[in-house]
Amino acid sequence: MSIDRQSTKEYVPLFSRFLNKRSFLVLYVAGCISLIASIHMSGSLPDSIRLGKLVSSEIGLGIFLFLAPTVYYLVKKIREEFESLFEKDLPERASWSMRAGSSQAKEIAYLFSDNEQFALYRHGIQSMLHDSREKYIALGLSFCLILPLSLLDDSRNEILSSVFSGSLYPWSALEYICYTAYWAVIFSLLISVVWMIVTAARALLNLKIEKPYLHITKSIEKAAESLERAKETDLSRAKIGLLDLAFRRFRAGLSPIVNFVLYLSLEIAFVSVLCSIPALAFFLLSDARSALVWYGLCISACALSVSVFVIGQYGVWRLWASSKKDILKLLDHVCAEKIDTGSSFYSSRTSHSRKEAKEIEEYVSFVQRFSIDMNQLTTMTYTSSAIFKLISLNFLAFAPLMLEIFVIRLWLK
């Protein structure tokens, strides 16, 4: 396992190279310079878009001063959370029972019945995260898709012709090249972060595949086996209590995953909201045509935020519902078999038969109460509060731009 783990670590994700303070400061200073250059460059633009470009660049600079450190902190926190859930090693000499409660493994280790299967599950996730194709995808999408679309958009709005032939040429041309090159690099880093987010979402969606190796599945199987081996159908209250503990352990293991997915979705939407403000200012204060790149980024961020939430929550819900259904089926089977076994006691009038019948009635009543308690356990996903936060942030992220197009530009003109 150690050899496999080393192989997955040969490649470091692109964004991870910039999570140290020195690299971040270089990007931060370069970003400030590029936005200041954009403010100066706006002087060479046509009057129809000059004010919009100037104001949006000034707003963008103010937002960037706050947003860049915020994004750095959020990405670093997401990386640490991802590592804690899916990568960080457990103590080698500790028993599994001790490892499951380790602060390094967190509660996700509660899901699995043994360390070997948990290690194999994590290894598959690490293999995807540390795949060298991530670098080519991030750089390819940024420089071969987003950058050409940005150039095409600027050409449609007469920005290219102005900066390369205006009164401030050649300074405006140099400023434009530096500005576009810098943001192409930033987009490639953001796509690299998206790769990690997609890796996490895929891992959560594939949890259903790991169901045979989960602790809750093993507990249900052992309970079912004890029923098959018994001469008389019986499942002691102690074993039913163990099922209760197993299900609560299952819930504890899913909790950090649900929280992680919600955190990812909300942070993506939050960043998208702040990034959409300069774009909105540009559209309101200029006569430029629709900015393809800005709209694309806003919609892509919204789609990513919603997709991560839905995929992650669906993966957890599917596993939760399936395991819950298995427990309820087992308990229903216990009740049905117990009633069939003791049906003869109800027709007999002997004291022994009445005693047996009463014990069966109490036992069935106990199992039914436990079944009702299990059935009433609320799902851990799709809470109204989480959905409201997600919808609100994503609405703020791109809805103003859509409203500006359809209301102001189409109806009021």
Secondary structure as the mmCIF struct_conf table of DSSP 4:
data_model
#
loop_
_struct_conf.conf_type_id
_struct_conf.id
_struct_conf.beg_label_comp_id
_struct_conf.beg_label_asym_id
_struct_conf.beg_label_seq_id
_struct_conf.end_label_comp_id
_struct_conf.end_label_asym_id
_struct_conf.end_label_seq_id
HELX_RH_AL_P HELX_RH_AL_P1 SER A 2 THR A 8
TURN_TY1_P TURN_TY1_P1 LYS A 9 LYS A 9
BEND BEND1 GLU A 10 TYR A 11
HELX_RH_3T_P HELX_RH_3T_P1 LEU A 14 PHE A 18
BEND BEND2 ASN A 20 ASN A 20
HELX_RH_AL_P HELX_RH_AL_P2 LYS A 21 MET A 41
HELX_RH_3T_P HELX_RH_3T_P2 SER A 42 SER A 44
BEND BEND3 LEU A 45 LEU A 45
HELX_RH_AL_P HELX_RH_AL_P3 ASP A 47 PHE A 86
TURN_TY1_P TURN_TY1_P2 GLU A 87 GLU A 87
HELX_LH_PP_P HELX_LH_PP_P1 LYS A 88 PRO A 91
BEND BEND4 GLU A 92 ALA A 94
HELX_RH_AL_P HELX_RH_AL_P4 TRP A 96 ALA A 100
TURN_TY1_P TURN_TY1_P3 GLY A 101 GLY A 101
TURN_TY1_P TURN_TY1_P4 SER A 103 ALA A 105
HELX_RH_3T_P HELX_RH_3T_P3 GLU A 107 LEU A 111
STRN STRN1 PHE A 112 PHE A 112
BEND BEND5 SER A 113 ASP A 114
HELX_RH_AL_P HELX_RH_AL_P5 ASN A 115 LEU A 129
TURN_TY1_P TURN_TY1_P5 HIS A 130 HIS A 130
TURN_TY1_P TURN_TY1_P6 SER A 132 SER A 132
HELX_RH_AL_P HELX_RH_AL_P6 ARG A 133 LEU A 141
HELX_RH_PI_P HELX_RH_PI_P1 SER A 142 ILE A 146
HELX_RH_AL_P HELX_RH_AL_P7 LEU A 147 ARG A 156
TURN_TY1_P TURN_TY1_P7 ASN A 157 GLU A 158
HELX_RH_AL_P HELX_RH_AL_P8 ILE A 159 VAL A 163
TURN_TY1_P TURN_TY1_P8 PHE A 164 SER A 165
BEND BEND6 GLY A 166 GLY A 166
TURN_TY1_P TURN_TY1_P9 SER A 167 PRO A 170
HELX_RH_AL_P HELX_RH_AL_P9 TRP A 171 LEU A 205
HELX_RH_3T_P HELX_RH_3T_P4 ASN A 206 TYR A 213
STRN STRN2 LEU A 214 LEU A 214
HELX_RH_AL_P HELX_RH_AL_P10 HIS A 215 ARG A 229
BEND BEND7 LYS A 231 GLU A 232
HELX_RH_AL_P HELX_RH_AL_P11 ARG A 237 LEU A 285
HELX_LH_PP_P HELX_LH_PP_P2 ALA A 288 SER A 290
HELX_RH_AL_P HELX_RH_AL_P12 LEU A 292 THR A 341
TURN_TY1_P TURN_TY1_P10 GLY A 342 GLY A 342
HELX_RH_AL_P HELX_RH_AL_P13 SER A 343 SER A 347
BEND BEND8 THR A 350 THR A 350
HELX_RH_AL_P HELX_RH_AL_P14 SER A 351 GLN A 376
BEND BEND9 LEU A 377 LEU A 377
HELX_LH_PP_P HELX_LH_PP_P3 THR A 378 THR A 379
BEND BEND10 MET A 380 THR A 381
HELX_RH_AL_P HELX_RH_AL_P15 SER A 384 LEU A 403
HELX_RH_PI_P HELX_RH_PI_P2 GLU A 404 TRP A 411
#
